[in-house]
Amino acid sequence: VDFTWYGNRERDIRNDFSIPPKYSLNQIIEAIRKPAWTYDFLSHEPYTYACINTDVPADSLAAFVNSQLCPEFDWRDAE
């Protein structure tokens, strides 16, 4: 079942995941320890997904997730 609200994602809270991203000292240290991955990440275009609406600003993860859902959608639409 898909819900139209954002759940409590404990791993995201523990790892300080946010949209837009906030970079911590630990993340910077990990980036320095893996220079090939960091170079690859910085030198290529970001991944995009065809089904995600990129016109919606991602001020917060909850707002972003809610913007991707259509509250009028029901089982008749899925059939």
N, CA, C and O atoms as a Maestro MAE file, in Angstrom:
{
 s_m_m2io_version
 :::
 2.0.0
}

f_m_ct {
 s_m_title
 :::
 protein
 m_atom[316] {
  # First column is atom index #
  i_m_mmod_type
  r_m_x_coord
  r_m_y_coord
  r_m_z_coord
  i_m_residue_number
  s_m_chain_name
  s_m_pdb_residue_name
  s_m_pdb_atom_name
  i_m_atomic_number
  :::
  1 25 0.849 -1.171 0.000 1 A "VAL " " N  " 7
  2 3 0.000 0.000 0.000 1 A "VAL " " CA " 6
  3 2 0.887 1.224 0.000 1 A "VAL " " C  " 6
  4 15 1.841 1.303 0.775 1 A "VAL " " O  " 8
  5 25 0.584 2.176 -0.859 2 A "ASP " " N  " 7
  6 3 1.296 3.452 -0.870 2 A "ASP " " CA " 6
  7 2 0.497 4.468 -0.077 2 A "ASP " " C  " 6
  8 15 -0.712 4.613 -0.259 2 A "ASP " " O  " 8
  9 25 1.186 5.160 0.795 3 A "PHE " " N  " 7
  10 3 0.546 6.211 1.566 3 A "PHE " " CA " 6
  11 2 0.928 7.557 0.987 3 A "PHE " " C  " 6
  12 15 1.968 7.681 0.340 3 A "PHE " " O  " 8
  13 25 0.114 8.555 1.206 4 A "THR " " N  " 7
  14 3 0.372 9.888 0.655 4 A "THR " " CA " 6
  15 2 1.125 10.766 1.632 4 A "THR " " C  " 6
  16 15 1.108 11.990 1.502 4 A "THR " " O  " 8
  17 25 1.790 10.160 2.614 5 A "TRP " " N  " 7
  18 3 2.640 10.949 3.496 5 A "TRP " " CA " 6
  19 2 3.967 10.231 3.672 5 A "TRP " " C  " 6
  20 15 4.093 9.028 3.447 5 A "TRP " " O  " 8
  21 25 4.941 11.012 4.079 6 A "TYR " " N  " 7
  22 3 6.308 10.519 4.229 6 A "TYR " " CA " 6
  23 2 6.462 9.853 5.589 6 A "TYR " " C  " 6
  24 15 6.053 10.413 6.606 6 A "TYR " " O  " 8
  25 25 7.041 8.676 5.610 7 A "GLY " " N  " 7
  26 3 7.197 7.929 6.851 7 A "GLY " " CA " 6
  27 2 8.462 8.293 7.608 7 A "GLY " " C  " 6
  28 15 9.276 9.086 7.133 7 A "GLY " " O  " 8
  29 25 8.620 7.713 8.778 8 A "ASN " " N  " 7
  30 3 9.795 7.925 9.620 8 A "ASN " " CA " 6
  31 2 10.908 6.996 9.146 8 A "ASN " " C  " 6
  32 15 10.897 5.802 9.448 8 A "ASN " " O  " 8
  33 25 11.850 7.535 8.418 9 A "ARG " " N  " 7
  34 3 12.956 6.734 7.894 9 A "ARG " " CA " 6
  35 2 14.152 6.910 8.817 9 A "ARG " " C  " 6
  36 15 14.931 7.854 8.679 9 A "ARG " " O  " 8
  37 25 14.282 5.985 9.760 10 A "GLU " " N  " 7
  38 3 15.287 6.123 10.812 10 A "GLU " " CA " 6
  39 2 16.711 6.139 10.271 10 A "GLU " " C  " 6
  40 15 17.558 6.857 10.802 10 A "GLU " " O  " 8
  41 25 16.989 5.370 9.235 11 A "ARG " " N  " 7
  42 3 18.339 5.366 8.662 11 A "ARG " " CA " 6
  43 2 18.668 6.725 8.051 11 A "ARG " " C  " 6
  44 15 19.797 7.200 8.174 11 A "ARG " " O  " 8
  45 25 17.689 7.360 7.391 12 A "ASP " " N  " 7
  46 3 17.929 8.689 6.826 12 A "ASP " " CA " 6
  47 2 18.195 9.708 7.931 12 A "ASP " " C  " 6
  48 15 19.049 10.582 7.777 12 A "ASP " " O  " 8
  49 25 17.476 9.601 9.032 13 A "ILE " " N  " 7
  50 3 17.685 10.517 10.153 13 A "ILE " " CA " 6
  51 2 19.065 10.275 10.759 13 A "ILE " " C  " 6
  52 15 19.798 11.226 11.032 13 A "ILE " " O  " 8
  53 25 19.423 9.011 10.969 14 A "ARG " " N  " 7
  54 3 20.710 8.655 11.569 14 A "ARG " " CA " 6
  55 2 21.873 9.124 10.686 14 A "ARG " " C  " 6
  56 15 22.895 9.571 11.207 14 A "ARG " " O  " 8
  57 25 21.733 9.028 9.368 15 A "ASN " " N  " 7
  58 3 22.799 9.415 8.441 15 A "ASN " " CA " 6
  59 2 22.710 10.869 8.012 15 A "ASN " " C  " 6
  60 15 23.482 11.320 7.166 15 A "ASN " " O  " 8
  61 25 21.766 11.607 8.594 16 A "ASP " " N  " 7
  62 3 21.581 13.032 8.307 16 A "ASP " " CA " 6
  63 2 21.283 13.288 6.828 16 A "ASP " " C  " 6
  64 15 21.765 14.258 6.242 16 A "ASP " " O  " 8
  65 25 20.471 12.391 6.230 17 A "PHE " " N  " 7
  66 3 20.075 12.535 4.825 17 A "PHE " " CA " 6
  67 2 19.053 13.655 4.704 17 A "PHE " " C  " 6
  68 15 18.124 13.739 5.507 17 A "PHE " " O  " 8
  69 25 19.218 14.509 3.712 18 A "SER " " N  " 7
  70 3 18.269 15.591 3.493 18 A "SER " " CA " 6
  71 2 18.273 15.992 2.028 18 A "SER " " C  " 6
  72 15 19.226 15.731 1.294 18 A "SER " " O  " 8
  73 25 17.192 16.628 1.625 19 A "ILE " " N  " 7
  74 3 17.082 17.238 0.295 19 A "ILE " " CA " 6
  75 2 16.715 18.690 0.525 19 A "ILE " " C  " 6
  76 15 15.680 18.953 1.138 19 A "ILE " " O  " 8
  77 25 17.498 19.633 0.071 20 A "PRO " " N  " 7
  78 3 18.786 19.483 -0.586 20 A "PRO " " CA " 6
  79 2 19.826 18.926 0.383 20 A "PRO " " C  " 6
  80 15 19.666 19.039 1.599 20 A "PRO " " O  " 8
  81 25 20.886 18.328 -0.149 21 A "PRO " " N  " 7
  82 3 21.857 17.664 0.741 21 A "PRO " " CA " 6
  83 2 22.641 18.657 1.592 21 A "PRO " " C  " 6
  84 15 22.950 19.771 1.169 21 A "PRO " " O  " 8
  85 25 22.948 18.214 2.796 22 A "LYS " " N  " 7
  86 3 23.865 18.936 3.687 22 A "LYS " " CA " 6
  87 2 25.091 18.050 3.822 22 A "LYS " " C  " 6
  88 15 24.968 16.868 4.144 22 A "LYS " " O  " 8
  89 25 26.262 18.601 3.582 23 A "TYR " " N  " 7
  90 3 27.477 17.807 3.623 23 A "TYR " " CA " 6
  91 2 28.118 17.914 4.998 23 A "TYR " " C  " 6
  92 15 28.359 19.010 5.504 23 A "TYR " " O  " 8
  93 25 28.388 16.770 5.586 24 A "SER " " N  " 7
  94 3 28.996 16.722 6.917 24 A "SER " " CA " 6
  95 2 30.495 16.490 6.779 24 A "SER " " C  " 6
  96 15 30.992 16.160 5.702 24 A "SER " " O  " 8
  97 25 31.198 16.667 7.875 25 A "LEU " " N  " 7
  98 3 32.629 16.417 7.886 25 A "LEU " " CA " 6
  99 2 32.927 14.960 7.544 25 A "LEU " " C  " 6
  100 15 33.890 14.676 6.831 25 A "LEU " " O  " 8
  101 25 32.118 14.043 8.041 26 A "ASN " " N  " 7
  102 3 32.307 12.619 7.743 26 A "ASN " " CA " 6
  103 2 32.160 12.340 6.243 26 A "ASN " " C  " 6
  104 15 32.923 11.550 5.688 26 A "ASN " " O  " 8
  105 25 31.199 12.972 5.589 27 A "GLN " " N  " 7
  106 3 31.022 12.777 4.150 27 A "GLN " " CA " 6
  107 2 32.216 13.331 3.375 27 A "GLN " " C  " 6
  108 15 32.643 12.737 2.385 27 A "GLN " " O  " 8
  109 25 32.743 14.443 3.810 28 A "ILE " " N  " 7
  110 3 33.909 15.032 3.144 28 A "ILE " " CA " 6
  111 2 35.125 14.114 3.298 28 A "ILE " " C  " 6
  112 15 35.873 13.902 2.344 28 A "ILE " " O  " 8
  113 25 35.313 13.580 4.486 29 A "ILE " " N  " 7
  114 3 36.424 12.648 4.714 29 A "ILE " " CA " 6
  115 2 36.275 11.409 3.832 29 A "ILE " " C  " 6
  116 15 37.255 10.955 3.242 29 A "ILE " " O  " 8
  117 25 35.076 10.859 3.733 30 A "GLU " " N  " 7
  118 3 34.843 9.687 2.879 30 A "GLU " " CA " 6
  119 2 35.098 10.014 1.413 30 A "GLU " " C  " 6
  120 15 35.615 9.174 0.677 30 A "GLU " " O  " 8
  121 25 34.744 11.217 0.979 31 A "ALA " " N  " 7
  122 3 34.998 11.617 -0.411 31 A "ALA " " CA " 6
  123 2 36.490 11.704 -0.685 31 A "ALA " " C  " 6
  124 15 36.944 11.329 -1.766 31 A "ALA " " O  " 8
  125 25 37.261 12.196 0.284 32 A "ILE " " N  " 7
  126 3 38.712 12.287 0.125 32 A "ILE " " CA " 6
  127 2 39.343 10.900 0.094 32 A "ILE " " C  " 6
  128 15 40.323 10.677 -0.617 32 A "ILE " " O  " 8
  129 25 38.788 9.975 0.856 33 A "ARG " " N  " 7
  130 3 39.338 8.615 0.908 33 A "ARG " " CA " 6
  131 2 39.073 7.823 -0.379 33 A "ARG " " C  " 6
  132 15 39.733 6.814 -0.627 33 A "ARG " " O  " 8
  133 25 38.121 8.270 -1.193 34 A "LYS " " N  " 7
  134 3 37.767 7.560 -2.428 34 A "LYS " " CA " 6
  135 2 37.826 8.535 -3.608 34 A "LYS " " C  " 6
  136 15 36.787 8.929 -4.137 34 A "LYS " " O  " 8
  137 25 39.032 8.922 -4.020 35 A "PRO " " N  " 7
  138 3 39.161 9.954 -5.049 35 A "PRO " " CA " 6
  139 2 38.581 9.557 -6.407 35 A "PRO " " C  " 6
  140 15 38.042 10.414 -7.108 35 A "PRO " " O  " 8
  141 25 38.673 8.302 -6.793 36 A "ALA " " N  " 7
  142 3 38.134 7.895 -8.105 36 A "ALA " " CA " 6
  143 2 36.620 8.039 -8.120 36 A "ALA " " C  " 6
  144 15 36.058 8.545 -9.092 36 A "ALA " " O  " 8
  145 25 35.957 7.604 -7.063 37 A "TRP " " N  " 7
  146 3 34.497 7.715 -6.988 37 A "TRP " " CA " 6
  147 2 34.086 9.186 -6.968 37 A "TRP " " C  " 6
  148 15 33.135 9.583 -7.642 37 A "TRP " " O  " 8
  149 25 34.817 9.997 -6.183 38 A "THR " " N  " 7
  150 3 34.491 11.422 -6.078 38 A "THR " " CA " 6
  151 2 34.669 12.117 -7.420 38 A "THR " " C  " 6
  152 15 33.828 12.926 -7.812 38 A "THR " " O  " 8
  153 25 35.750 11.814 -8.125 39 A "TYR " " N  " 7
  154 3 35.968 12.408 -9.444 39 A "TYR " " CA " 6
  155 2 34.846 12.013 -10.403 39 A "TYR " " C  " 6
  156 15 34.309 12.858 -11.120 39 A "TYR " " O  " 8
  157 25 34.495 10.728 -10.413 40 A "ASP " " N  " 7
  158 3 33.421 10.253 -11.277 40 A "ASP " " CA " 6
  159 2 32.105 10.958 -10.942 40 A "ASP " " C  " 6
  160 15 31.366 11.356 -11.842 40 A "ASP " " O  " 8
  161 25 31.819 11.109 -9.665 41 A "PHE " " N  " 7
  162 3 30.588 11.758 -9.222 41 A "PHE " " CA " 6
  163 2 30.545 13.225 -9.656 41 A "PHE " " C  " 6
  164 15 29.514 13.703 -10.130 41 A "PHE " " O  " 8
  165 25 31.650 13.929 -9.496 42 A "LEU " " N  " 7
  166 3 31.686 15.360 -9.807 42 A "LEU " " CA " 6
  167 2 31.799 15.660 -11.297 42 A "LEU " " C  " 6
  168 15 31.406 16.742 -11.733 42 A "LEU " " O  " 8
  169 25 32.320 14.737 -12.080 43 A "SER " " N  " 7
  170 3 32.571 15.029 -13.493 43 A "SER " " CA " 6
  171 2 31.463 14.547 -14.433 43 A "SER " " C  " 6
  172 15 31.579 14.727 -15.645 43 A "SER " " O  " 8
  173 25 30.415 13.952 -13.921 44 A "HIS " " N  " 7
  174 3 29.315 13.484 -14.760 44 A "HIS " " CA " 6
  175 2 28.004 14.142 -14.363 44 A "HIS " " C  " 6
  176 15 27.839 14.622 -13.242 44 A "HIS " " O  " 8
  177 25 27.080 14.150 -15.310 45 A "GLU " " N  " 7
  178 3 25.747 14.686 -15.039 45 A "GLU " " CA " 6
  179 2 25.063 13.825 -13.980 45 A "GLU " " C  " 6
  180 15 25.300 12.619 -13.915 45 A "GLU " " O  " 8
  181 25 24.220 14.433 -13.155 46 A "PRO " " N  " 7
  182 3 23.507 13.629 -12.145 46 A "PRO " " CA " 6
  183 2 22.515 12.679 -12.797 46 A "PRO " " C  " 6
  184 15 22.001 12.944 -13.884 46 A "PRO " " O  " 8
  185 25 22.254 11.563 -12.113 47 A "TYR " " N  " 7
  186 3 21.264 10.620 -12.600 47 A "TYR " " CA " 6
  187 2 19.881 11.264 -12.581 47 A "TYR " " C  " 6
  188 15 19.554 12.040 -11.684 47 A "TYR " " O  " 8
  189 25 19.086 10.931 -13.575 48 A "THR " " N  " 7
  190 3 17.706 11.410 -13.606 48 A "THR " " CA " 6
  191 2 16.789 10.221 -13.866 48 A "THR " " C  " 6
  192 15 17.205 9.200 -14.414 48 A "THR " " O  " 8
  193 25 15.564 10.374 -13.469 49 A "TYR " " N  " 7
  194 3 14.570 9.323 -13.632 49 A "TYR " " CA " 6
  195 2 13.392 9.892 -14.405 49 A "TYR " " C  " 6
  196 15 12.902 10.976 -14.087 49 A "TYR " " O  " 8
  197 25 12.939 9.170 -15.410 50 A "ALA " " N  " 7
  198 3 11.887 9.659 -16.296 50 A "ALA " " CA " 6
  199 2 10.569 9.887 -15.560 50 A "ALA " " C  " 6
  200 15 9.801 10.769 -15.943 50 A "ALA " " O  " 8
  201 25 10.297 9.124 -14.531 51 A "CYS " " N  " 7
  202 3 9.004 9.216 -13.845 51 A "CYS " " CA " 6
  203 2 8.965 10.264 -12.745 51 A "CYS " " C  " 6
  204 15 7.909 10.486 -12.153 51 A "CYS " " O  " 8
  205 25 10.070 10.907 -12.458 52 A "ILE " " N  " 7
  206 3 10.097 11.897 -11.373 52 A "ILE " " CA " 6
  207 2 9.956 13.287 -11.967 52 A "ILE " " C  " 6
  208 15 10.675 13.659 -12.894 52 A "ILE " " O  " 8
  209 25 9.024 14.044 -11.420 53 A "ASN " " N  " 7
  210 3 8.758 15.399 -11.875 53 A "ASN " " CA " 6
  211 2 9.857 16.319 -11.352 53 A "ASN " " C  " 6
  212 15 9.915 16.591 -10.153 53 A "ASN " " O  " 8
  213 25 10.719 16.797 -12.230 54 A "THR " " N  " 7
  214 3 11.838 17.642 -11.816 54 A "THR " " CA " 6
  215 2 11.457 19.116 -11.725 54 A "THR " " C  " 6
  216 15 12.274 19.931 -11.297 54 A "THR " " O  " 8
  217 25 10.226 19.479 -12.121 55 A "ASP " " N  " 7
  218 3 9.787 20.871 -12.039 55 A "ASP " " CA " 6
  219 2 9.442 21.281 -10.616 55 A "ASP " " C  " 6
  220 15 9.295 22.469 -10.329 55 A "ASP " " O  " 8
  221 25 9.313 20.312 -9.732 56 A "VAL " " N  " 7
  222 3 8.950 20.589 -8.347 56 A "VAL " " CA " 6
  223 2 10.219 20.814 -7.535 56 A "VAL " " C  " 6
  224 15 11.092 19.946 -7.513 56 A "VAL " " O  " 8
  225 25 10.344 21.976 -6.857 57 A "PRO " " N  " 7
  226 3 11.545 22.182 -6.046 57 A "PRO " " CA " 6
  227 2 11.565 21.216 -4.868 57 A "PRO " " C  " 6
  228 15 10.537 20.969 -4.237 57 A "PRO " " O  " 8
  229 25 12.730 20.678 -4.581 58 A "ALA " " N  " 7
  230 3 12.870 19.701 -3.499 58 A "ALA " " CA " 6
  231 2 13.345 20.409 -2.236 58 A "ALA " " C  " 6
  232 15 14.491 20.242 -1.820 58 A "ALA " " O  " 8
  233 25 12.454 21.208 -1.620 59 A "ASP " " N  " 7
  234 3 12.809 21.931 -0.402 59 A "ASP " " CA " 6
  235 2 12.972 20.990 0.775 59 A "ASP " " C  " 6
  236 15 13.823 21.204 1.638 59 A "ASP " " O  " 8
  237 25 12.165 19.958 0.807 60 A "SER " " N  " 7
  238 3 12.304 18.959 1.854 60 A "SER " " CA " 6
  239 2 11.926 17.611 1.269 60 A "SER " " C  " 6
  240 15 11.206 17.543 0.274 60 A "SER " " O  " 8
  241 25 12.400 16.558 1.871 61 A "LEU " " N  " 7
  242 3 12.113 15.227 1.356 61 A "LEU " " CA " 6
  243 2 10.619 14.937 1.402 61 A "LEU " " C  " 6
  244 15 10.074 14.360 0.460 61 A "LEU " " O  " 8
  245 25 9.960 15.322 2.464 62 A "ALA " " N  " 7
  246 3 8.523 15.070 2.587 62 A "ALA " " CA " 6
  247 2 7.746 15.812 1.513 62 A "ALA " " C  " 6
  248 15 6.846 15.237 0.901 62 A "ALA " " O  " 8
  249 25 8.074 17.074 1.271 63 A "ALA " " N  " 7
  250 3 7.384 17.846 0.242 63 A "ALA " " CA " 6
  251 2 7.640 17.249 -1.141 63 A "ALA " " C  " 6
  252 15 6.742 17.200 -1.982 63 A "ALA " " O  " 8
  253 25 8.866 16.799 -1.362 64 A "PHE " " N  " 7
  254 3 9.199 16.205 -2.647 64 A "PHE " " CA " 6
  255 2 8.403 14.924 -2.884 64 A "PHE " " C  " 6
  256 15 7.823 14.739 -3.954 64 A "PHE " " O  " 8
  257 25 8.375 14.039 -1.884 65 A "VAL " " N  " 7
  258 3 7.638 12.788 -2.023 65 A "VAL " " CA " 6
  259 2 6.156 13.072 -2.227 65 A "VAL " " C  " 6
  260 15 5.525 12.458 -3.088 65 A "VAL " " O  " 8
  261 25 5.597 13.981 -1.459 66 A "ASN " " N  " 7
  262 3 4.178 14.311 -1.600 66 A "ASN " " CA " 6
  263 2 3.867 14.918 -2.965 66 A "ASN " " C  " 6
  264 15 2.774 14.720 -3.494 66 A "ASN " " O  " 8
  265 25 4.817 15.653 -3.537 67 A "SER " " N  " 7
  266 3 4.568 16.257 -4.851 67 A "SER " " CA " 6
  267 2 4.535 15.221 -5.964 67 A "SER " " C  " 6
  268 15 3.974 15.480 -7.028 67 A "SER " " O  " 8
  269 25 5.128 14.048 -5.737 68 A "GLN " " N  " 7
  270 3 5.161 13.004 -6.749 68 A "GLN " " CA " 6
  271 2 3.903 12.145 -6.748 68 A "GLN " " C  " 6
  272 15 3.694 11.358 -7.671 68 A "GLN " " O  " 8
  273 25 3.065 12.283 -5.730 69 A "LEU " " N  " 7
  274 3 1.865 11.456 -5.596 69 A "LEU " " CA " 6
  275 2 0.636 12.222 -6.041 69 A "LEU " " C  " 6
  276 15 0.537 13.430 -5.829 69 A "LEU " " O  " 8
  277 25 -0.283 11.530 -6.647 70 A "CYS " " N  " 7
  278 3 -1.549 12.125 -7.092 70 A "CYS " " CA " 6
  279 2 -2.653 11.626 -6.157 70 A "CYS " " C  " 6
  280 15 -2.990 10.442 -6.198 70 A "CYS " " O  " 8
  281 25 -3.227 12.494 -5.312 71 A "PRO " " N  " 7
  282 3 -4.232 12.034 -4.346 71 A "PRO " " CA " 6
  283 2 -5.524 11.551 -5.006 71 A "PRO " " C  " 6
  284 15 -6.290 10.816 -4.382 71 A "PRO " " O  " 8
  285 25 -5.777 11.944 -6.242 72 A "GLU " " N  " 7
  286 3 -6.995 11.522 -6.921 72 A "GLU " " CA " 6
  287 2 -6.896 10.115 -7.500 72 A "GLU " " C  " 6
  288 15 -7.904 9.541 -7.911 72 A "GLU " " O  " 8
  289 25 -5.696 9.562 -7.533 73 A "PHE " " N  " 7
  290 3 -5.478 8.233 -8.108 73 A "PHE " " CA " 6
  291 2 -6.159 7.176 -7.245 73 A "PHE " " C  " 6
  292 15 -6.017 7.179 -6.022 73 A "PHE " " O  " 8
  293 25 -6.895 6.273 -7.884 74 A "ASP " " N  " 7
  294 3 -7.538 5.181 -7.135 74 A "ASP " " CA " 6
  295 2 -7.400 3.882 -7.936 74 A "ASP " " C  " 6
  296 15 -6.785 3.863 -9.002 74 A "ASP " " O  " 8
  297 25 -7.968 2.822 -7.421 75 A "TRP " " N  " 7
  298 3 -7.821 1.498 -8.041 75 A "TRP " " CA " 6
  299 2 -8.452 1.443 -9.427 75 A "TRP " " C  " 6
  300 15 -7.988 0.675 -10.271 75 A "TRP " " O  " 8
  301 25 -9.471 2.213 -9.687 76 A "ARG " " N  " 7
  302 3 -10.077 2.225 -11.036 76 A "ARG " " CA " 6
  303 2 -9.083 2.724 -12.061 76 A "ARG " " C  " 6
  304 15 -9.070 2.246 -13.195 76 A "ARG " " O  " 8
  305 25 -8.241 3.688 -11.678 77 A "ASP " " N  " 7
  306 3 -7.212 4.199 -12.590 77 A "ASP " " CA " 6
  307 2 -6.152 3.141 -12.890 77 A "ASP " " C  " 6
  308 15 -5.568 3.137 -13.974 77 A "ASP " " O  " 8
  309 25 -5.905 2.259 -11.949 78 A "ALA " " N  " 7
  310 3 -4.885 1.222 -12.109 78 A "ALA " " CA " 6
  311 2 -5.360 0.070 -12.975 78 A "ALA " " C  " 6
  312 15 -4.537 -0.674 -13.508 78 A "ALA " " O  " 8
  313 25 -6.654 -0.093 -13.127 79 A "GLU " " N  " 7
  314 3 -7.170 -1.223 -13.896 79 A "GLU " " CA " 6
  315 2 -7.060 -1.066 -15.381 79 A "GLU " " C  " 6
  316 15 -7.464 -1.958 -16.128 79 A "GLU " " O  " 8
  :::
 }
 m_bond[315] {
  # First column is bond index #
  i_m_from
  i_m_to
  i_m_order
  :::
  1 1 2 1
  2 2 3 1
  3 3 4 2
  4 3 5 1
  5 5 6 1
  6 6 7 1
  7 7 8 2
  8 7 9 1
  9 9 10 1
  10 10 11 1
  11 11 12 2
  12 11 13 1
  13 13 14 1
  14 14 15 1
  15 15 16 2
  16 15 17 1
  17 17 18 1
  18 18 19 1
  19 19 20 2
  20 19 21 1
  21 21 22 1
  22 22 23 1
  23 23 24 2
  24 23 25 1
  25 25 26 1
  26 26 27 1
  27 27 28 2
  28 27 29 1
  29 29 30 1
  30 30 31 1
  31 31 32 2
  32 31 33 1
  33 33 34 1
  34 34 35 1
  35 35 36 2
  36 35 37 1
  37 37 38 1
  38 38 39 1
  39 39 40 2
  40 39 41 1
  41 41 42 1
  42 42 43 1
  43 43 44 2
  44 43 45 1
  45 45 46 1
  46 46 47 1
  47 47 48 2
  48 47 49 1
  49 49 50 1
  50 50 51 1
  51 51 52 2
  52 51 53 1
  53 53 54 1
  54 54 55 1
  55 55 56 2
  56 55 57 1
  57 57 58 1
  58 58 59 1
  59 59 60 2
  60 59 61 1
  61 61 62 1
  62 62 63 1
  63 63 64 2
  64 63 65 1
  65 65 66 1
  66 66 67 1
  67 67 68 2
  68 67 69 1
  69 69 70 1
  70 70 71 1
  71 71 72 2
  72 71 73 1
  73 73 74 1
  74 74 75 1
  75 75 76 2
  76 75 77 1
  77 77 78 1
  78 78 79 1
  79 79 80 2
  80 79 81 1
  81 81 82 1
  82 82 83 1
  83 83 84 2
  84 83 85 1
  85 85 86 1
  86 86 87 1
  87 87 88 2
  88 87 89 1
  89 89 90 1
  90 90 91 1
  91 91 92 2
  92 91 93 1
  93 93 94 1
  94 94 95 1
  95 95 96 2
  96 95 97 1
  97 97 98 1
  98 98 99 1
  99 99 100 2
  100 99 101 1
  101 101 102 1
  102 102 103 1
  103 103 104 2
  104 103 105 1
  105 105 106 1
  106 106 107 1
  107 107 108 2
  108 107 109 1
  109 109 110 1
  110 110 111 1
  111 111 112 2
  112 111 113 1
  113 113 114 1
  114 114 115 1
  115 115 116 2
  116 115 117 1
  117 117 118 1
  118 118 119 1
  119 119 120 2
  120 119 121 1
  121 121 122 1
  122 122 123 1
  123 123 124 2
  124 123 125 1
  125 125 126 1
  126 126 127 1
  127 127 128 2
  128 127 129 1
  129 129 130 1
  130 130 131 1
  131 131 132 2
  132 131 133 1
  133 133 134 1
  134 134 135 1
  135 135 136 2
  136 135 137 1
  137 137 138 1
  138 138 139 1
  139 139 140 2
  140 139 141 1
  141 141 142 1
  142 142 143 1
  143 143 144 2
  144 143 145 1
  145 145 146 1
  146 146 147 1
  147 147 148 2
  148 147 149 1
  149 149 150 1
  150 150 151 1
  151 151 152 2
  152 151 153 1
  153 153 154 1
  154 154 155 1
  155 155 156 2
  156 155 157 1
  157 157 158 1
  158 158 159 1
  159 159 160 2
  160 159 161 1
  161 161 162 1
  162 162 163 1
  163 163 164 2
  164 163 165 1
  165 165 166 1
  166 166 167 1
  167 167 168 2
  168 167 169 1
  169 169 170 1
  170 170 171 1
  171 171 172 2
  172 171 173 1
  173 173 174 1
  174 174 175 1
  175 175 176 2
  176 175 177 1
  177 177 178 1
  178 178 179 1
  179 179 180 2
  180 179 181 1
  181 181 182 1
  182 182 183 1
  183 183 184 2
  184 183 185 1
  185 185 186 1
  186 186 187 1
  187 187 188 2
  188 187 189 1
  189 189 190 1
  190 190 191 1
  191 191 192 2
  192 191 193 1
  193 193 194 1
  194 194 195 1
  195 195 196 2
  196 195 197 1
  197 197 198 1
  198 198 199 1
  199 199 200 2
  200 199 201 1
  201 201 202 1
  202 202 203 1
  203 203 204 2
  204 203 205 1
  205 205 206 1
  206 206 207 1
  207 207 208 2
  208 207 209 1
  209 209 210 1
  210 210 211 1
  211 211 212 2
  212 211 213 1
  213 213 214 1
  214 214 215 1
  215 215 216 2
  216 215 217 1
  217 217 218 1
  218 218 219 1
  219 219 220 2
  220 219 221 1
  221 221 222 1
  222 222 223 1
  223 223 224 2
  224 223 225 1
  225 225 226 1
  226 226 227 1
  227 227 228 2
  228 227 229 1
  229 229 230 1
  230 230 231 1
  231 231 232 2
  232 231 233 1
  233 233 234 1
  234 234 235 1
  235 235 236 2
  236 235 237 1
  237 237 238 1
  238 238 239 1
  239 239 240 2
  240 239 241 1
  241 241 242 1
  242 242 243 1
  243 243 244 2
  244 243 245 1
  245 245 246 1
  246 246 247 1
  247 247 248 2
  248 247 249 1
  249 249 250 1
  250 250 251 1
  251 251 252 2
  252 251 253 1
  253 253 254 1
  254 254 255 1
  255 255 256 2
  256 255 257 1
  257 257 258 1
  258 258 259 1
  259 259 260 2
  260 259 261 1
  261 261 262 1
  262 262 263 1
  263 263 264 2
  264 263 265 1
  265 265 266 1
  266 266 267 1
  267 267 268 2
  268 267 269 1
  269 269 270 1
  270 270 271 1
  271 271 272 2
  272 271 273 1
  273 273 274 1
  274 274 275 1
  275 275 276 2
  276 275 277 1
  277 277 278 1
  278 278 279 1
  279 279 280 2
  280 279 281 1
  281 281 282 1
  282 282 283 1
  283 283 284 2
  284 283 285 1
  285 285 286 1
  286 286 287 1
  287 287 288 2
  288 287 289 1
  289 289 290 1
  290 290 291 1
  291 291 292 2
  292 291 293 1
  293 293 294 1
  294 294 295 1
  295 295 296 2
  296 295 297 1
  297 297 298 1
  298 298 299 1
  299 299 300 2
  300 299 301 1
  301 301 302 1
  302 302 303 1
  303 303 304 2
  304 303 305 1
  305 305 306 1
  306 306 307 1
  307 307 308 2
  308 307 309 1
  309 309 310 1
  310 310 311 1
  311 311 312 2
  312 311 313 1
  313 313 314 1
  314 314 315 1
  315 315 316 2
  :::
 }
}
